[in-house]
Amino acid sequence: MPDGSNLFEIKSKKNIKHRLGIEFDNRRLKLALIFMFIIGAIIFYRLILISIINGKEYKNIYANNHSKIEWILPKRGIIYDYQGKILAENNIENKRYYPLKQAGSHIIGYISKEDKIGIYGIEATYEDFLKGKPGFTIFNINNKGEIKGIKEVKEPESGNNLYLHIDYDAQERLYNELLKQIIYKNSPGGAAILMNPKNGAVKALVSIPSFDNNFQSKDELIKTLQSEQAPFFNRAISGEYSSGSTIKPFIAAAALSENIINPDFKMETHGSITVDSIYNKNIKWTFKDWKNHGFVNMIDALAYSSNVYFYTIGGGYKDITGLGINKIDKYLQKFGMGSKTKIDIIGESKGLIPSPKWKSININEDWYIGDTYNTSIGQGFLRITPIQLASATSVIANSGTLYQPQIANSVVSDTGDIIWKNEPKILEDNVIKKEYLDIIKNGMRKAVTMGTNWRLNELPEQVAAKTGSAEAGNNREAHSWVTVLNYNNDSLKNEQGKPFVLSILVENGGNGETSAVPIAKNFLSWYLDDKNESQEH
């Protein structure tokens, strides 16, 4: 243990080290200050050199090195229909011009006024192909802002051209036919889709109200966006509606697949069915048909649109078990309902296939047999989009394949090279057996020859069809539907033929036979005419 003198010595050494540390830190600080002063003096000297001693020389160097860049926007790629008719082009001022105007705006879309970027429709989806690469010019600028020459130039690269499956003439014609009926029926809007069931190619897609995509100003665009008619709302892919009786072919296909009923069995339909309440046997629930159809088999039930027949095979009645809601959901999903079709423009809705779980979560109620009956005839909670109906009808037309609907066909360079090809995409194969779909098709054909769609029997080609009148609620007129397809399979096999599916909706148009069917008749009379130059591909 150290004595007292040693302790003092230790403390003294610590104090000396402490003082030495302070002195050492002060010395480092002084050296740093001296170094900073020297650096500052050098910088000051250089500034004096630039501004006084060598001012002219450095001004020249500054002028030669100061530059300005001007960007050169590329020419955007041209959009063509399948025959090479222009759907979108650039005018002399490099502004975008759309010749179809309101008739094509929901497909083609438009670009922003300033930076020329696609922000709606096909213009947005295929922006990367269409936009090209900007060029630039770099100018030498003096200190007065005057251009003293060009330092560098890079020419812009034009965008690639886009070919669509769209038929210009069919698009314009279908728009005009739908618009006429909407005005006549005082309807708030509607939609129509023409598809090739062989590959999912969309030949025409119309939504009304629409808008002229040749905007002259930002104010005009804002005014259109704020319109109460919602012209930017694409009813063809975003509108969700009760399907009405257009759902019946798909319920029939499900019943055949599950051996629920023999298609030749003659069911006595009366004019309604009555079932007991599950909570009180003294309470009866009656579900009506729109008329008493007597004895009908499946083909008759499709032709005359018997509700009782589809109540029975959907929800069950007496000795017939019925599909039940879970199997109905399963088969509607196989036809593409309840999910997006993946069409190549943004804004698509999924629709709704209701289920007991969905009702419990969203309405906080149990699922009743009446819910299944309503779903079986396309009423109640079920919601579909027009593009879903067209896509599902294509499965019947082509005997079992669900295709992704496609608007774009190919991307081609200025030199004519194919850069990208939009090959047909199968979403589900063998959805339903062909033999069952042939029965469905025969029922839809009889609806034309002897049933509710008799107006279509005057067309130049045999067609099959199903109409629907879908509840709209709030005491409004029902939504009017029709979906039509080739009945003659030669149209699917013949390369020169015109295989098609046409699905039409008129909002609050009332009865499908008197509202949607006349549109289909007028359009198809023109489209199927041999003199019409519009050819399928």
C-alpha positions in Angstrom: 0.0 0.0 0.0 1.6 3.4 -1.0 2.3 5.9 1.7 1.1 9.5 1.7 4.1 10.9 -0.2 3.5 8.4 -3.0 -0.1 9.3 -3.2 0.8 13.0 -3.6 3.3 12.0 -6.3 0.7 10.0 -8.2 -1.8 12.9 -8.0 0.9 15.3 -9.1 1.7 13.2 -12.2 -2.0 13.0 -13.1 -2.3 16.8 -12.9 0.8 17.2 -15.0 -0.6 14.8 -17.6 -3.9 16.7 -17.5 -2.1 20.0 -18.1 0.0 18.5 -20.8 -3.2 17.1 -22.5 -4.8 20.6 -22.5 -1.6 22.1 -23.9 -1.4 19.4 -26.6 -5.0 20.0 -27.6 -4.4 23.7 -27.8 -1.4 23.1 -30.0 -3.5 21.0 -32.4 -6.2 23.7 -32.5 -3.7 26.3 -33.3 -2.2 24.2 -36.1 -5.7 23.6 -37.5 -6.5 27.3 -37.5 -3.2 28.1 -39.3 -4.0 25.4 -41.9 -7.5 26.8 -42.5 -6.1 30.3 -42.8 -3.6 29.2 -45.4 -6.3 27.4 -47.4 -8.6 30.4 -47.2 -5.8 32.6 -48.4 -5.2 30.4 -51.4 -8.9 30.4 -52.3 -9.0 34.2 -51.9 -6.0 34.5 -54.1 -7.6 32.3 -56.8 -10.7 34.5 -56.7 -8.7 37.6 -57.1 -6.9 35.9 -60.0 -10.2 35.1 -61.7 -11.8 38.4 -61.2 -8.9 40.8 -61.6 -5.7 39.3 -63.0 -7.1 36.8 -65.5 -10.7 38.0 -65.7 -11.1 37.9 -69.5 -9.5 34.5 -69.9 -11.7 32.9 -67.3 -14.8 34.6 -68.6 -14.2 33.0 -72.0 -13.7 29.6 -70.3 -17.0 30.1 -68.4 -18.8 31.0 -71.5 -17.5 28.0 -73.4 -18.5 25.6 -70.6 -22.0 26.9 -69.8 -24.6 25.0 -71.6 -28.4 24.6 -72.0 -30.3 21.4 -73.0 -33.5 21.3 -74.9 -35.4 18.0 -75.0 -37.0 16.8 -78.3 -40.1 14.7 -77.8 -40.3 11.6 -80.0 -43.1 10.9 -82.4 -45.5 8.6 -80.6 -46.3 5.3 -82.3 -49.4 5.1 -84.5 -52.3 2.8 -83.4 -54.1 0.9 -86.1 -57.1 -1.4 -86.3 -56.6 -4.9 -87.7 -56.9 -3.8 -91.3 -54.5 -0.9 -90.9 -57.1 1.9 -90.4 -55.7 4.6 -88.1 -57.1 4.8 -84.6 -54.5 7.2 -83.2 -52.0 9.4 -85.0 -49.9 12.6 -84.6 -50.9 15.8 -86.4 -48.5 18.4 -87.7 -48.0 19.9 -84.3 -47.3 16.5 -82.9 -50.6 16.5 -81.1 -52.5 13.2 -80.7 -55.6 12.8 -82.9 -58.2 10.1 -82.5 -60.5 9.8 -85.5 -63.2 7.6 -83.8 -63.7 10.2 -81.1 -66.5 9.2 -78.7 -67.0 5.9 -80.5 -63.5 4.6 -79.5 -62.3 6.6 -76.5 -62.9 3.9 -73.9 -60.6 1.5 -75.8 -58.0 3.9 -77.2 -57.8 6.3 -74.2 -55.7 9.4 -74.4 -52.3 10.9 -73.4 -51.4 13.8 -71.1 -51.1 17.2 -72.8 -47.7 18.2 -71.5 -45.5 15.1 -71.4 -47.4 13.0 -73.9 -47.7 10.0 -71.6 -50.6 7.5 -72.0 -52.9 7.7 -69.0 -56.0 5.9 -70.1 -57.0 2.9 -72.3 -54.6 1.2 -74.7 -52.5 4.4 -74.7 -51.7 3.7 -71.1 -51.4 -0.1 -71.3 -48.9 -0.1 -74.1 -47.1 3.2 -73.1 -43.6 1.6 -73.2 -44.0 0.4 -76.8 -45.7 3.6 -78.1 -43.7 6.4 -76.4 -40.3 6.2 -78.2 -37.1 7.8 -76.8 -36.6 11.5 -76.5 -33.8 13.3 -78.2 -32.0 16.5 -77.2 -29.9 19.5 -78.3 -27.1 20.9 -76.0 -26.4 24.6 -76.7 -23.3 26.5 -75.5 -24.5 29.6 -73.6 -22.5 32.6 -72.6 -22.9 34.5 -69.3 -25.5 36.7 -70.9 -27.7 33.7 -71.8 -26.9 34.0 -75.5 -26.6 30.8 -77.6 -23.0 30.6 -78.9 -23.3 27.3 -80.8 -24.4 23.7 -80.6 -22.4 21.3 -78.5 -24.3 18.0 -79.1 -27.4 16.8 -80.9 -29.2 13.5 -80.4 -32.2 12.7 -82.6 -35.4 11.3 -81.0 -36.4 7.7 -81.7 -40.0 7.3 -82.8 -42.3 4.9 -80.8 -43.4 1.6 -82.2 -46.7 1.1 -84.0 -49.5 -0.8 -82.3 -52.0 -3.0 -84.2 -55.3 -3.9 -82.5 -57.8 -6.6 -83.0 -60.4 -3.8 -83.2 -62.4 -3.4 -86.4 -62.7 0.3 -87.0 -66.0 0.1 -88.9 -67.6 -2.4 -86.5 -66.6 -0.2 -83.5 -68.2 2.9 -85.0 -71.3 1.0 -86.1 -71.9 -0.7 -82.8 -71.5 2.6 -81.0 -74.0 4.3 -83.1 -76.6 1.5 -82.9 -76.3 1.4 -79.1 -76.5 5.2 -78.8 -79.7 5.3 -80.9 -81.4 2.8 -78.6 -80.2 4.5 -75.4 -81.6 7.8 -76.7 -84.9 6.1 -77.7 -85.2 4.4 -74.3 -84.1 7.4 -72.3 -81.5 5.1 -70.8 -78.6 6.4 -68.6 -76.1 4.3 -70.5 -75.0 0.9 -71.8 -72.3 -1.3 -73.2 -71.6 -3.7 -76.0 -68.8 -6.1 -76.9 -68.0 -8.0 -80.1 -65.5 -10.8 -79.7 -64.0 -13.6 -81.7 -64.7 -16.8 -79.6 -61.8 -18.7 -81.5 -59.1 -16.7 -79.7 -60.5 -14.0 -77.4 -59.8 -11.1 -79.9 -62.0 -8.1 -79.1 -63.4 -6.7 -82.3 -65.4 -3.8 -80.8 -66.0 -2.6 -77.2 -68.4 0.3 -76.6 -69.4 2.1 -73.4 -72.0 5.0 -73.3 -71.9 7.8 -72.0 -68.5 8.4 -73.7 -66.2 11.4 -74.3 -64.3 12.9 -77.2 -60.6 12.1 -76.4 -59.4 14.9 -78.6 -59.2 17.3 -75.6 -58.4 20.9 -76.6 -57.5 22.0 -73.1 -57.0 20.9 -69.5 -60.2 22.8 -68.6 -62.1 20.6 -71.1 -60.6 17.5 -69.6 -61.6 18.6 -66.0 -65.1 19.4 -67.1 -65.5 16.0 -68.6 -64.1 14.3 -65.5 -66.6 16.2 -63.3 -69.7 15.4 -65.5 -72.5 13.7 -63.5 -73.0 11.3 -66.4 -69.6 9.7 -65.6 -68.4 9.4 -69.2 -65.0 8.0 -68.1 -66.7 5.0 -66.4 -66.2 2.1 -68.8 -69.4 0.1 -68.3 -68.2 -2.7 -70.6 -65.5 -3.7 -68.1 -66.3 -1.9 -64.9 -70.0 -1.9 -64.6 -71.5 -4.6 -62.4 -75.1 -5.7 -63.0 -77.5 -8.4 -62.3 -77.4 -10.8 -65.2 -81.0 -11.6 -65.5 -81.8 -14.7 -67.6 -78.5 -14.5 -69.5 -77.1 -16.6 -66.6 -79.4 -19.6 -67.4 -77.2 -21.2 -70.1 -74.4 -21.5 -67.6 -76.7 -22.9 -64.9 -77.9 -25.5 -67.4 -74.4 -26.4 -68.2 -73.6 -26.9 -64.5 -76.7 -29.1 -64.0 -75.7 -31.3 -67.0 -72.2 -31.7 -65.7 -73.5 -32.7 -62.2 -76.2 -35.0 -63.6 -78.9 -33.0 -61.9 -81.4 -33.6 -64.6 -81.8 -35.4 -67.9 -82.0 -32.7 -70.6 -84.9 -34.5 -72.2 -87.0 -34.7 -69.0 -90.2 -32.8 -69.3 -90.8 -30.8 -66.2 -94.2 -29.4 -65.3 -93.5 -25.8 -64.4 -97.0 -24.4 -63.6 -96.4 -20.7 -63.0 -94.6 -20.7 -59.7 -93.1 -22.8 -56.9 -94.0 -22.6 -53.2 -91.7 -23.7 -50.4 -91.9 -23.8 -46.6 -90.0 -21.4 -44.4 -87.1 -23.2 -42.7 -88.1 -21.5 -39.4 -91.9 -21.9 -39.5 -93.7 -24.5 -41.6 -96.9 -22.4 -41.5 -95.1 -19.7 -43.5 -94.9 -20.3 -47.3 -92.7 -18.6 -49.8 -93.7 -18.4 -53.5 -91.3 -17.8 -56.4 -93.1 -16.8 -59.5 -92.4 -17.3 -63.2 -93.1 -14.7 -65.8 -95.7 -17.1 -67.3 -96.9 -20.7 -67.0 -94.8 -22.6 -69.6 -96.4 -26.0 -69.0 -94.2 -29.0 -69.6 -90.6 -28.1 -70.7 -87.3 -29.9 -71.2 -84.0 -28.1 -71.0 -84.0 -26.8 -74.6 -87.5 -25.5 -74.1 -86.6 -23.9 -70.8 -83.8 -22.0 -72.4 -85.9 -21.0 -75.4 -88.9 -19.8 -73.4 -86.8 -18.7 -70.4 -88.7 -20.7 -67.7 -87.8 -19.4 -64.3 -89.4 -22.4 -62.5 -87.2 -24.8 -64.4 -84.1 -23.0 -63.3 -85.3 -22.5 -59.7 -85.6 -26.3 -59.7 -82.3 -27.3 -61.2 -80.5 -24.5 -59.3 -81.9 -24.8 -55.8 -83.9 -28.0 -55.9 -87.6 -28.7 -55.6 -89.6 -31.8 -54.7 -87.8 -34.9 -56.1 -85.0 -32.9 -57.9 -82.1 -32.1 -55.6 -80.7 -29.1 -57.4 -77.2 -27.9 -57.7 -77.1 -25.8 -54.5 -75.2 -22.5 -54.2 -71.7 -24.0 -53.8 -71.9 -25.9 -57.1 -73.4 -22.9 -58.8 -70.5 -20.8 -57.6 -68.0 -23.4 -58.8 -69.3 -23.5 -62.3 -69.9 -19.8 -62.7 -66.2 -19.4 -61.7 -65.2 -21.9 -64.4 -66.9 -19.7 -66.9 -64.9 -16.7 -65.7 -67.4 -14.9 -63.5 -66.4 -13.5 -60.1 -62.9 -12.6 -61.3 -61.3 -10.3 -63.8 -61.1 -11.5 -67.4 -57.6 -9.8 -67.6 -58.5 -7.8 -70.6 -55.7 -5.4 -71.5 -57.1 -2.1 -70.4 -57.2 -0.9 -66.8 -60.3 -0.5 -64.6 -61.8 -3.9 -64.8 -64.2 -5.1 -62.0 -64.6 -8.6 -60.7 -68.3 -8.8 -60.3 -69.8 -10.9 -57.5 -70.7 -14.5 -57.2 -72.6 -14.6 -53.8 -72.1 -17.3 -51.2 -73.4 -18.0 -47.7 -70.1 -16.8 -46.3 -70.3 -13.6 -48.3 -73.9 -12.9 -47.1 -72.9 -13.6 -43.5 -70.0 -11.2 -43.6 -71.6 -8.4 -45.7 -75.3 -8.6 -44.7 -75.1 -10.4 -41.4 -77.8 -12.9 -42.5 -78.2 -16.6 -43.1 -78.4 -18.0 -46.7 -81.9 -19.0 -47.7 -83.2 -21.3 -50.4 -84.7 -18.1 -52.0 -81.2 -16.7 -52.4 -80.2 -19.8 -54.4 -83.4 -19.6 -56.5 -82.6 -15.9 -57.3 -79.0 -16.7 -58.2 -80.2 -19.4 -60.5 -82.2 -16.9 -62.7 -79.6 -14.1 -62.5 -81.3 -12.0 -59.8 -80.5 -11.3 -56.2 -76.9 -10.6 -55.2 -75.3 -11.9 -58.4 -73.3 -9.3 -60.4 -71.5 -9.6 -63.7 -69.8 -7.3 -66.1 -70.6 -7.1 -69.8 -67.1 -8.4 -70.7 -67.6 -11.4 -68.4 -70.8 -12.3 -70.2 -69.1 -12.0 -73.6 -66.2 -14.1 -72.5 -68.4 -16.8 -70.9 -70.6 -16.9 -74.0 -67.5 -17.5 -76.1 -67.0 -20.8 -74.1 -70.4 -22.0 -75.5 -69.5 -20.8 -79.0 -66.1 -22.5 -79.2 -67.2 -25.7 -77.3 -65.3 -25.4 -74.1 -62.3 -22.9 -73.9 -62.2 -19.8 -71.8 -59.9 -17.2 -73.5 -58.5 -14.0 -72.1 -60.1 -11.1 -74.0 -57.4 -9.2 -75.9 -57.6 -5.8 -77.6 -53.9 -5.5 -78.8 -52.7 -7.7 -81.6 -49.0 -6.8 -82.2 -46.3 -4.2 -82.0 -44.5 -3.3 -85.2 -41.4 -1.1 -85.7 -41.1 1.6 -88.3 -39.2 -0.8 -90.5 -42.1 -3.3 -90.4 -40.5 -5.8 -87.9 -42.8 -7.5 -85.5 -41.4 -6.7 -82.0 -44.2 -8.3 -80.0 -47.2 -10.5 -80.7 -50.1 -10.9 -78.4 -50.7 -14.7 -78.6 -54.1 -16.1 -77.6 -54.1 -17.0 -73.9 -56.2 -19.8 -72.5 -57.5 -19.2 -69.0 -59.3 -22.5 -68.7 -59.6 -25.4 -71.1 -62.4 -28.0 -71.2 -64.7 -25.9 -69.0 -67.7 -28.1 -69.9 -68.1 -31.1 -72.2 -68.8 -30.3 -75.8 -71.9 -32.5 -75.8 -73.4 -30.5 -73.0 -72.6 -27.2 -74.6 -74.2 -28.4 -77.8 -77.5 -28.9 -75.9 -77.2 -25.3 -74.5 -76.5 -24.0 -78.0 -79.6 -25.8 -79.3 -81.7 -24.2 -76.6 -80.3 -20.7 -77.4 -81.0 -21.4 -81.1 -84.6 -22.3 -80.3 -84.9 -19.0 -78.5 -84.3 -17.4 -81.9 -86.5 -19.7 -84.1 -89.4 -20.1 -81.7 -88.8 -18.2 -78.5 -88.1 -14.8 -77.0 -85.4 -13.8 -79.5 -87.4 -14.3 -82.7 -86.3 -10.9 -84.2 -82.8 -12.4 -84.7 -84.2 -15.1 -87.0 -84.1 -12.7 -89.9 -80.3 -12.4 -90.0 -78.3 -13.6 -93.0 -76.6 -16.2 -90.8 -78.0 -18.6 -88.2 -77.4 -17.4 -84.6 -78.3 -18.5 -81.1 -79.1 -16.1 -78.3 -80.3 -15.5 -74.8 -81.9 -12.4 -73.4 -82.2 -11.1 -69.9 -84.1 -8.5 -67.9 -82.2 -7.8 -64.7 -83.7 -6.1 -61.6 -82.3 -2.6 -61.1 -83.9 -1.7 -57.8 -85.5 1.5 -56.6 -88.5 1.0 -58.9 -86.4 1.6 -62.0 -86.8 -0.3 -65.3 -84.9 -3.5 -65.5 -81.5 -3.6 -67.3 -81.9 -5.1 -70.7 -79.4 -7.8 -71.9 -78.8 -10.0 -74.9 -75.9 -12.3 -75.8 -75.6 -13.8 -79.3 -73.3 -16.3 -81.0 -72.8 -18.1 -84.3 -75.0 -21.2 -84.4 -73.3 -22.7 -87.5 -70.0 -24.2 -86.5 -68.7 -23.7 -90.0 -68.1 -20.1 -89.1 -65.6 -21.3 -86.5 -63.8 -23.6 -88.9 -63.8 -21.4 -92.0 -61.0 -18.8 -92.1 -63.1 -16.5 -94.3 -66.0 -16.7 -91.9 -66.9 -14.3 -89.1 -67.1 -16.2 -85.8 -68.5 -13.8 -83.2 -70.0 -13.3 -79.8 -72.0 -10.2 -79.3 -73.1 -9.1 -75.8 -75.2 -6.0 -75.2 -76.5 -4.2 -72.1 -78.9 -1.3 -72.0 -79.2 0.2 -68.5 -82.9 0.5 -67.4 -83.9 -0.5 -70.9 -86.7 -2.8 -69.7 -87.4 -6.0 -71.5 -84.4 -7.6 -73.2 -86.4 -8.6 -76.3 -87.5 -5.0 -77.0 -84.4 -3.1 -76.0 -81.2 -5.0 -76.5 -82.3 -7.4 -79.3 -83.0 -4.6 -81.8 -79.5 -3.3 -81.4 -78.1 -6.8 -82.0 -80.4 -7.3 -85.1 -79.4 -4.0 -86.7 -75.7 -4.4 -86.1 -75.5 -8.1 -87.1 -77.5 -7.4 -90.3 -74.7 -5.2 -91.3 -71.8 -7.1 -89.9 -72.8 -10.5 -91.4 -73.6 -9.1 -94.8 -71.3 -10.6 -97.5 -71.0 -7.1 -99.0 -69.5 -5.8 -95.8 -65.7 -5.6 -96.3 -65.1 -6.2 -92.6 -63.4 -9.6 -92.5 -62.4 -11.7 -89.5 -58.8 -12.7 -88.9 
